Amino acid sequence: MTTDPGASATSTRGHWVVIPAYQEVRTIRDVASRALQHVENVIVVDDGSTDGTAEALDALPLVLLRNSTNCGKASSLRRGLEHALSAGARAVVTLDGDGQHAPEDIPKLLTKCASYPDHLIIGARRRDQRRALLRRYLANCVADFWISWAAGYPLEDSQSGFRIYPASLLNNVKVKSGKARSFVFESEILIEATRLGYRSLSVPIEALQRPGMRPSHFRPVLDIARITRMVAWKLIARGMYPLGLYRSLFGRTEACQMAAPVLRK
């Protein structure tokens, strides 16, 4: 990855926040400003927006990376994550720029991260709130089933982009990015993290619906089809991993996580 010539970070330690953003002029300044109240180091990756997203961040003390064209969420996330790692981040918080995640929930995830620094922390949206959008909820349930099977333990809200990644995981995991993999990337990293010895823990968060939020870029049919295809190939490569299916259906999430070996860098 290459960063903007003017982008710099003064800290080489601690936690960083990465916010991918595409056409988020109505929400991005509010999201970034509130994130800065909890974490000093914030990166916004403007993914080729044409609506003034980047300009909306003027004068905020953050790192702004700009893609010249729309590269997709996966590529933007990777760019932001790599910038944070190059600045010495111990862990990276990711959240969406559309206002559906409350930056005020960052401390909840950081508290869990402090107790389990070698785990991937997921901000899991309440099920009753997720059910409000039935089509997306059903698509998310399908994704949860497949990803949990491939990971070998039950996962809650695998499609949430509100997460904390330990730096040791990011430095070791190999996951492809690209525009066609915008929502596959975040699913695949959960599976590959498990293969490296990491587990995920969930923290309940609120799913917000704010006035002026744009429609989600997530396309339930196409993106779930891409996720399912990715998972299917991984399962086929492991002989369909029947033990993983059993554990995902009948395992206890906490027990699986606490018993898991952890790879330390």
C-alpha positions as CSV (number, residue, x, y, z in Angstrom):
1,M,0.0,0.0,0.0
2,T,1.1,3.6,-0.6
3,T,-0.3,6.4,1.5
4,D,-1.0,10.0,0.6
5,P,2.2,12.1,0.7
6,G,0.7,14.4,3.2
7,A,-0.8,11.7,5.4
8,S,1.1,11.3,8.7
9,A,0.6,9.9,12.1
10,T,2.4,11.2,15.2
11,S,1.8,8.1,17.4
12,T,3.6,4.8,16.9
13,R,1.7,2.9,19.6
14,G,-1.7,2.1,21.0
15,H,-5.0,1.8,19.2
16,W,-6.0,3.2,15.9
17,V,-9.5,3.6,14.3
18,V,-10.0,3.0,10.6
19,I,-13.2,4.2,8.9
20,P,-13.8,3.3,5.2
21,A,-16.1,5.8,3.5
22,Y,-17.8,6.1,0.2
23,Q,-20.3,8.9,-0.5
24,E,-20.7,9.6,3.2
25,V,-20.8,13.4,3.1
26,R,-23.9,13.5,5.4
27,T,-22.5,11.4,8.2
28,I,-18.7,11.1,8.0
29,R,-17.7,14.2,9.9
30,D,-20.0,13.4,12.8
31,V,-18.7,9.7,12.9
32,A,-15.1,10.8,12.8
33,S,-15.5,13.6,15.3
34,R,-17.1,11.2,17.8
35,A,-14.5,8.5,17.2
36,L,-11.7,11.1,18.0
37,Q,-13.3,11.5,21.4
38,H,-12.3,8.0,22.3
39,V,-9.2,7.2,20.2
40,E,-6.6,9.8,19.3
41,N,-5.5,8.1,16.1
42,V,-8.2,8.0,13.4
43,I,-7.8,7.2,9.8
44,V,-10.6,7.8,7.2
45,V,-10.2,6.2,3.8
46,D,-12.2,8.0,1.2
47,D,-12.9,5.5,-1.5
48,G,-13.2,7.7,-4.5
49,S,-16.2,9.7,-3.2
50,T,-17.6,12.4,-5.5
51,D,-20.0,14.0,-3.0
52,G,-17.6,15.9,-0.9
53,T,-16.9,13.2,1.7
54,A,-13.2,14.2,2.0
55,E,-13.9,17.9,2.2
56,A,-16.4,17.3,5.0
57,L,-13.4,16.3,7.2
58,D,-11.5,19.6,6.9
59,A,-9.7,20.7,10.0
60,L,-10.3,17.4,11.9
61,P,-7.0,16.0,13.5
62,L,-7.1,12.7,11.6
63,V,-5.3,10.9,8.8
64,L,-7.2,11.1,5.5
65,L,-6.3,8.6,2.8
66,R,-8.0,9.1,-0.6
67,N,-8.5,6.5,-3.4
68,S,-8.5,8.2,-6.8
69,T,-11.3,5.8,-7.9
70,N,-13.8,3.6,-6.1
71,C,-11.8,0.5,-5.1
72,G,-14.4,-1.1,-2.8
73,K,-14.6,-1.6,0.9
74,A,-12.1,-4.4,1.1
75,S,-9.3,-2.4,-0.6
76,S,-10.1,0.6,1.5
77,L,-10.0,-1.4,4.7
78,R,-6.7,-3.0,3.8
79,R,-5.2,0.4,3.0
80,G,-6.3,1.9,6.3
81,L,-5.2,-1.2,8.3
82,E,-1.8,-1.2,6.7
83,H,-1.3,2.5,7.4
84,A,-2.2,1.9,11.1
85,L,0.2,-1.0,11.3
86,S,3.0,1.0,9.7
87,A,2.4,3.6,12.4
88,G,2.9,1.0,15.1
89,A,-0.7,0.2,16.1
90,R,-1.2,-2.7,18.6
91,A,-4.8,-3.1,17.5
92,V,-7.1,-1.5,15.0
93,V,-10.8,-0.6,15.5
94,T,-12.9,-0.6,12.3
95,L,-16.3,0.9,11.9
96,D,-18.5,2.1,9.1
97,G,-18.8,5.7,8.1
98,D,-22.5,5.8,7.5
99,G,-23.6,6.3,11.1
100,Q,-24.9,2.8,11.8
101,H,-22.2,2.3,14.4
102,A,-22.0,4.5,17.5
103,P,-18.4,5.5,18.2
104,E,-19.5,5.8,21.8
105,D,-19.5,1.9,21.8
106,I,-15.7,1.9,21.1
107,P,-14.9,1.8,24.8
108,K,-17.0,-1.4,25.1
109,L,-14.9,-3.1,22.5
110,L,-11.7,-1.8,23.9
111,T,-12.6,-3.1,27.4
112,K,-13.1,-6.6,26.0
113,C,-9.9,-6.2,24.0
114,A,-7.9,-5.4,27.1
115,S,-9.1,-8.7,28.7
116,Y,-8.6,-10.7,25.5
117,P,-5.8,-8.9,23.5
118,D,-5.2,-11.9,21.2
119,H,-8.9,-12.1,20.1
120,L,-10.7,-10.5,17.3
121,I,-13.5,-8.5,18.9
122,I,-16.9,-8.1,17.0
123,G,-19.5,-5.5,17.8
124,A,-22.6,-7.6,17.4
125,R,-25.8,-5.8,16.7
126,R,-28.9,-6.8,18.7
127,R,-31.0,-9.4,17.0
128,D,-34.2,-7.6,17.5
129,Q,-32.8,-4.6,15.7
130,R,-31.3,-6.7,12.9
131,R,-34.7,-8.3,12.4
132,A,-36.2,-4.9,11.6
133,L,-34.7,-5.2,8.1
134,L,-35.9,-8.7,7.4
135,R,-34.2,-9.3,4.0
136,R,-30.8,-8.2,5.3
137,Y,-31.3,-10.2,8.6
138,L,-32.1,-13.4,6.7
139,A,-29.0,-12.8,4.5
140,N,-26.9,-12.2,7.6
141,C,-28.2,-15.4,9.2
142,V,-27.1,-17.4,6.0
143,A,-23.7,-15.8,6.2
144,D,-23.4,-16.6,10.0
145,F,-24.2,-20.2,9.3
146,W,-21.6,-20.7,6.5
147,I,-18.9,-18.7,8.2
148,S,-19.4,-20.4,11.6
149,W,-19.2,-23.8,9.8
150,A,-15.9,-22.9,8.1
151,A,-14.5,-21.4,11.3
152,G,-15.5,-24.3,13.4
153,Y,-17.4,-22.4,16.2
154,P,-20.5,-20.3,16.4
155,L,-20.1,-16.6,15.4
156,E,-22.6,-13.8,16.2
157,D,-23.1,-11.1,13.5
158,S,-20.3,-12.1,11.2
159,Q,-21.3,-9.2,8.9
160,S,-20.7,-6.5,11.4
161,G,-17.9,-4.1,10.3
162,F,-17.5,-2.8,13.9
163,R,-14.4,-4.8,15.1
164,I,-11.1,-4.7,16.7
165,Y,-8.2,-6.6,15.0
166,P,-5.0,-7.4,17.0
167,A,-1.9,-6.3,15.1
168,S,-0.4,-9.7,15.4
169,L,-3.3,-11.2,13.4
170,L,-3.2,-8.5,10.7
171,N,0.5,-9.0,10.3
172,N,0.0,-12.7,9.6
173,V,-3.3,-13.2,7.9
174,K,-3.4,-13.5,4.1
175,V,-6.8,-12.4,2.6
176,K,-7.3,-11.1,-0.9
177,S,-9.0,-7.8,-1.4
178,G,-10.5,-6.1,-4.5
179,K,-13.7,-4.5,-5.5
180,A,-15.6,-7.7,-6.1
181,R,-14.5,-8.9,-2.5
182,S,-15.8,-5.8,-0.7
183,F,-17.9,-7.8,1.8
184,V,-16.1,-11.1,1.3
185,F,-12.9,-9.7,2.9
186,E,-14.4,-9.2,6.4
187,S,-16.0,-12.7,6.3
188,E,-12.9,-14.5,5.1
189,I,-10.7,-12.9,7.7
190,L,-12.8,-14.5,10.4
191,I,-12.1,-17.9,8.9
192,E,-8.5,-17.4,8.3
193,A,-8.0,-16.0,11.8
194,T,-9.3,-19.3,13.2
195,R,-6.8,-21.2,11.1
196,L,-4.0,-19.1,12.6
197,G,-5.2,-19.9,16.1
198,Y,-7.3,-16.8,16.9
199,R,-10.9,-16.7,18.0
200,S,-13.5,-14.0,18.0
201,L,-15.5,-12.6,20.9
202,S,-18.7,-10.6,20.5
203,V,-19.8,-7.4,22.3
204,P,-23.4,-6.3,22.1
205,I,-23.8,-2.9,20.4
206,E,-26.7,-0.8,19.2
207,A,-27.5,-0.7,15.5
208,L,-28.4,2.9,14.7
209,Q,-30.8,4.3,12.1
210,R,-29.9,8.0,11.7
211,P,-31.8,10.6,9.7
212,G,-30.0,11.1,6.3
213,M,-28.2,7.8,6.2
214,R,-27.8,6.5,2.7
215,P,-29.0,3.0,1.7
216,S,-26.5,0.3,2.5
217,H,-23.9,-0.7,-0.1
218,F,-24.4,-4.3,1.0
219,R,-26.4,-6.2,-1.6
220,P,-28.1,-9.2,0.2
221,V,-28.3,-11.5,-2.8
222,L,-25.1,-10.8,-4.7
223,D,-22.8,-10.3,-1.7
224,I,-24.1,-13.3,0.2
225,A,-23.7,-15.4,-3.0
226,R,-20.0,-14.3,-3.1
227,I,-19.5,-15.0,0.6
228,T,-21.1,-18.4,0.2
229,R,-18.9,-19.3,-2.8
230,M,-15.8,-18.3,-0.9
231,V,-16.8,-20.4,2.1
232,A,-17.8,-23.4,0.0
233,W,-14.4,-23.5,-1.6
234,K,-12.7,-23.5,1.8
235,L,-15.0,-26.3,3.0
236,I,-14.4,-28.4,-0.1
237,A,-10.7,-28.0,0.5
238,R,-11.1,-29.5,4.0
239,G,-13.4,-32.3,2.9
240,M,-16.5,-30.3,4.0
241,Y,-15.2,-30.1,7.6
242,P,-18.0,-32.1,9.3
243,L,-16.4,-31.4,12.7
244,G,-16.6,-27.7,12.1
245,L,-20.3,-28.0,11.2
246,Y,-21.0,-29.9,14.5
247,R,-19.1,-27.4,16.6
248,S,-20.8,-24.5,14.9
249,L,-24.2,-25.9,15.6
250,F,-23.7,-27.3,19.0
251,G,-20.6,-25.7,20.4
252,R,-20.6,-23.0,23.1
253,T,-19.0,-19.9,21.7
254,E,-17.2,-18.9,24.9
255,A,-15.9,-22.4,25.5
256,C,-14.5,-22.7,22.0
257,Q,-12.8,-19.3,22.2
258,M,-11.2,-19.8,25.6
259,A,-9.9,-23.3,24.6
260,A,-8.4,-22.1,21.4
261,P,-4.6,-21.9,20.9
262,V,-3.4,-18.4,20.2
263,L,-0.6,-17.5,17.8
264,R,1.5,-14.7,19.2
265,K,3.8,-12.7,17.0
